[in-house]
Amino acid sequence: MKKMNNSKKKLKVFSLILCIIVIIILSFFTIKNILYPKIFTSGIKSVNNTVNKKKFDTDVVGWLKVQGTNINYPVIYNSDDYSVDSFNLDDFLWTNKNSKKLENRMFVIGHNILNSSSQPLITDKNHTRFEQLLSFVYYDFAKDNEYVQFTIDGRDYVYKIFSISFVHDSDVDYYSNSFSKDELNKYINKSLKDSFYKYDVSVSKDDKVITLLTCTRMFGEYSDYMFKIDARLVHKNEFRNKYKITKKSNYKKISKILEGDVENENNKA
């Protein structure tokens, strides 16, 4: 009788321990999903499908997704920034360096043909290139969408946005992906200075950075300014949660144009 009671006690203890372990595991995954949510689906299958279908007469380098937008396109290699018209203008982005490995600074360019006014539309479904990138000029949109995913060499990499700015075309280096640490440090500092938002994101020369670039007409039809987003690779074990973003003083110039208070032809970024 005592043996039976002891066996029942052991079974209860074992069951209790098992329940505790299950609860801990479930709690871990629940907390992980809350603090470290999966923002994007993988782009690996998309890359492979595009390569297999040979949609483009050039190398497919990777795949880009931007949170809050319909930007979900292949990134192709294009050696000359001005020869892209030889391709179908829809459904692709490009880079001017044929690197299929992750560099410390990746560079992706895309067309903005339909969203080029001084009051850009937000996430218009008819925009099929880099047009929706201009949604980030609006503070509320930028505040809610802070991540970029770049797929390359069979891996998905998630980046945190740290700078959004307008830059003159003459200041854009289209051909350098990999920077020395000193070059990357200078680039980061300039991007932080030029940004019209301040992001609560630490970034240094030891990080890996991705740059997204497209044209804009916010400063006039014949303006040579480009719209630029910079993001840095998420650190190992870093939570992908919301982070703080505030407007800087130079956002006033942007907001006046968005509100139609200033003639955009007379403004500079």
C-alpha positions in Angstrom: 0.0 0.0 0.0 2.8 2.4 0.9 4.5 1.5 -2.4 1.4 2.5 -4.3 1.1 5.8 -2.4 4.8 6.5 -3.1 4.3 5.7 -6.8 1.3 8.1 -6.9 3.3 10.8 -5.2 6.2 10.4 -7.6 3.7 10.5 -10.5 2.2 13.7 -9.2 5.6 15.3 -8.7 6.7 14.2 -12.2 3.4 15.6 -13.7 3.8 18.9 -11.8 7.4 19.2 -13.0 6.4 18.4 -16.5 3.6 21.1 -16.3 6.1 23.6 -15.0 8.5 22.9 -17.9 5.7 23.2 -20.5 4.5 26.5 -18.9 8.1 27.9 -19.0 8.6 26.9 -22.6 5.2 28.4 -23.7 6.0 31.5 -21.7 9.4 31.8 -23.3 7.9 31.7 -26.8 5.1 34.0 -25.9 7.5 36.6 -24.5 9.8 36.1 -27.4 7.0 36.8 -29.9 5.9 39.9 -28.0 9.4 41.4 -27.6 11.0 39.9 -30.7 8.1 39.7 -33.3 8.6 38.3 -36.7 8.2 41.4 -38.9 8.8 39.9 -42.3 8.3 36.6 -44.0 11.4 35.1 -45.6 12.5 36.5 -49.0 14.6 33.4 -49.8 11.9 31.6 -51.7 11.2 34.8 -53.7 14.9 35.1 -54.7 15.1 31.5 -55.7 11.9 31.6 -57.8 13.0 34.8 -59.6 16.4 33.3 -60.3 14.9 30.1 -61.6 12.5 31.9 -63.9 15.3 34.1 -65.2 13.0 37.1 -65.2 15.9 39.5 -65.8 18.8 39.4 -68.2 21.2 40.1 -65.4 22.1 38.7 -61.9 19.5 38.8 -59.2 21.6 39.9 -56.1 18.9 39.7 -53.4 15.4 40.7 -52.3 14.2 43.8 -50.4 11.2 44.4 -48.2 10.3 47.6 -46.4 7.9 47.6 -43.4 4.5 49.3 -44.0 4.9 49.4 -47.8 4.3 47.1 -50.8 8.1 47.1 -51.5 8.7 43.4 -51.9 11.0 43.2 -55.0 14.1 41.6 -56.4 17.3 43.6 -56.4 19.2 43.1 -59.6 22.8 44.0 -60.6 23.1 47.0 -63.0 26.5 48.3 -63.8 25.3 51.6 -65.2 22.8 53.8 -63.3 21.5 55.2 -66.6 21.0 51.9 -68.5 18.1 50.6 -66.3 15.6 51.7 -68.9 16.6 48.6 -70.9 14.7 46.6 -68.3 11.0 46.5 -67.6 10.6 49.5 -65.2 8.1 47.6 -63.0 8.8 45.2 -60.1 12.5 45.5 -59.5 15.2 47.5 -57.7 18.9 47.6 -58.5 22.4 48.0 -57.2 25.5 49.1 -59.0 27.9 46.6 -57.5 27.6 42.9 -58.2 28.1 41.7 -54.7 26.2 38.5 -53.6 27.6 38.6 -50.1 26.5 41.0 -47.4 28.8 44.0 -47.3 29.1 46.5 -44.5 27.2 49.0 -46.6 24.7 47.8 -49.2 23.2 50.2 -51.7 19.7 49.7 -53.3 18.2 52.1 -55.9 14.6 52.2 -57.3 12.4 54.3 -59.5 9.8 56.7 -58.2 7.8 57.7 -61.3 4.2 58.0 -60.0 4.7 59.6 -56.5 6.8 62.6 -57.3 4.7 65.6 -56.1 5.5 67.8 -53.2 2.7 66.0 -51.2 3.5 62.3 -51.8 0.8 59.7 -51.5 1.0 57.2 -48.7 1.1 53.5 -49.7 -0.9 53.9 -52.9 -1.7 50.4 -54.3 -0.9 51.6 -57.8 2.7 52.3 -56.9 4.9 49.3 -58.0 8.5 50.5 -57.7 10.1 52.6 -54.9 7.2 55.1 -54.8 5.9 54.0 -51.4 9.3 54.8 -49.9 8.2 58.5 -49.9 5.6 57.5 -47.3 8.4 58.0 -44.7 8.3 61.8 -45.2 5.2 61.7 -42.9 6.1 61.5 -39.2 3.2 59.2 -38.2 4.1 56.7 -40.9 7.8 56.8 -40.0 6.9 56.3 -36.4 5.0 53.1 -37.1 7.4 51.6 -39.6 11.0 51.2 -38.6 12.4 48.1 -40.3 13.9 46.9 -43.6 14.7 43.3 -44.6 17.3 42.4 -47.2 17.7 38.8 -48.4 21.1 37.9 -49.8 23.2 34.7 -50.1 20.4 32.5 -48.7 19.8 34.6 -45.5 17.3 37.2 -44.4 18.8 40.2 -42.7 16.7 42.7 -40.7 17.8 46.4 -40.4 16.6 49.2 -38.1 16.1 52.6 -39.8 18.3 55.3 -38.3 18.2 58.1 -40.8 15.8 59.6 -43.4 17.0 62.5 -45.5 17.1 64.3 -48.8 20.5 64.5 -50.4 21.8 66.2 -53.5 22.5 63.8 -56.4 26.1 64.9 -56.6 26.7 63.7 -53.0 25.5 60.2 -53.8 28.1 57.4 -54.2 26.3 54.9 -56.4 29.1 52.5 -56.8 30.7 51.9 -53.4 29.1 49.1 -51.4 31.9 48.1 -49.1 33.4 51.0 -47.1 36.4 51.1 -44.9 35.5 51.6 -41.2 36.6 55.3 -41.5 34.5 55.8 -44.6 31.5 54.1 -43.0 31.9 56.3 -39.9 31.9 59.5 -42.0 28.9 58.2 -44.0 27.0 57.4 -40.8 27.8 60.8 -39.2 26.6 62.7 -42.3 23.5 60.6 -42.5 22.6 61.3 -38.9 23.3 65.0 -39.4 21.2 65.2 -42.5 18.3 63.2 -41.2 15.1 65.1 -40.4 14.2 62.5 -37.8 16.2 61.5 -34.7 16.0 57.7 -34.1 16.8 56.1 -30.8 19.2 53.7 -32.5 22.9 53.3 -31.8 25.0 53.0 -34.9 28.7 52.9 -35.4 31.5 52.0 -37.9 31.3 48.4 -36.7 27.7 48.0 -37.9 26.5 46.9 -41.3 24.3 49.5 -43.1 21.9 49.5 -46.0 21.0 52.6 -48.0 17.8 52.9 -50.0 17.6 55.7 -52.6 15.0 57.1 -55.0 14.2 60.4 -56.8 11.8 63.0 -55.6 10.2 66.3 -56.8 9.4 67.7 -53.4 11.8 70.5 -54.1 10.7 71.3 -57.6 10.4 69.6 -61.0 14.1 70.2 -61.9 15.5 69.5 -58.4 18.5 67.3 -58.2 17.7 66.0 -54.7 17.2 62.4 -53.9 15.3 60.7 -51.1 17.4 58.4 -48.9 16.8 55.9 -46.1 19.6 54.4 -44.0 19.3 51.5 -41.7 21.7 49.3 -39.7 21.7 45.6 -39.2 19.9 44.4 -36.1 22.4 43.3 -33.5 22.5 39.7 -32.2 19.8 39.1 -29.5 18.5 42.7 -30.0 14.7 42.9 -29.6 12.8 44.0 -32.7 10.4 46.2 -30.8 9.2 49.8 -31.4 11.9 52.4 -30.8 11.6 56.2 -30.3 11.6 58.6 -33.2 11.3 62.4 -32.9 11.3 65.3 -35.4 14.5 67.4 -35.7 14.4 71.1 -36.4 15.1 70.6 -40.2 11.8 68.7 -40.4 10.0 72.1 -40.4 11.2 72.7 -44.0 9.6 69.3 -45.0 6.4 69.9 -43.1 5.9 73.3 -44.7 6.2 71.8 -48.2 3.8 68.9 -47.2 1.3 71.4 -46.0 1.6 73.6 -49.1 2.8 76.6 -47.2 5.9 77.1 -49.3 6.6 77.0 -53.0 8.7 73.9 -53.4 10.7 75.4 -56.3 12.3 77.8 -53.9 13.3 75.3 -51.2 16.3 73.2 -50.6 16.7 70.1 -48.5 
